[in-house]
Amino acid sequence: MTIKQLEIRDSGTTMPMLAIEVSGDDGWILRRAGFGSQPLVILVNLCDMKCQYDPYSWGTRARTVPTAHHYISEHWAEIADNDVIDVEFILGERATKKTSERFLESK
């Protein structure tokens, strides 16, 4: 089990998230819950505590969280703790990835 703190960004949006990669190989309780040996990413919105392990089960028409969740699941090994996941960059709407909003707070 690996945990990463992430900042999801989109047009006018910043969302603090916790991403947890789990599989049934992480222990009995996860196997009991139905997780297999294929790793999945549980994404937790730290503002409202909503979470999902399936990027397509967020129950929203908004693109931000499902797109970011799918990207995180597909690129887990490349993503570092505290990274920015920029949905506009992922979708090719921006040429460069946004920087973290935390750098704006220190000014």
Secondary structure, DSSP 4 states (H G I P E B T S, - for coil): -EEEEEEEEETTEEEEEEEEEE-GGG-HHHHHTT--SS-EEEEEETTT--EESSTT-S--S-SHHHHHHHHHHHTGGGPPTT-EEEHHHHTTS-SSPPPPTHHHHT-
